């Protein structure tokens, strides 16, 4: 990393912290604790802006049987211009959000 730039190292620290938040949230979702996952996502969102946060929040809502909220989260993630590192979201994140959005919308219209 570039140690001459304090904001760059802060960004790196934020990125690492966000990875921990998201990992913990995903793990909570996998263990069926979507409420805890939502709490983690709220904390992450308060701390930094990144499109992976609403994607993960959406997954937690979906796991909790709340597809409308999940849809809103996926949409929000697609409108976010930059992530934690100041770069636009990766193609992978955008594709993931788009497919989750399509799946969730599809489930809603079937009902």
Helices and strands as residue ranges (DSSP letters): H 6-30, H 34-47, H 51-63, H 67-79, H 91-110
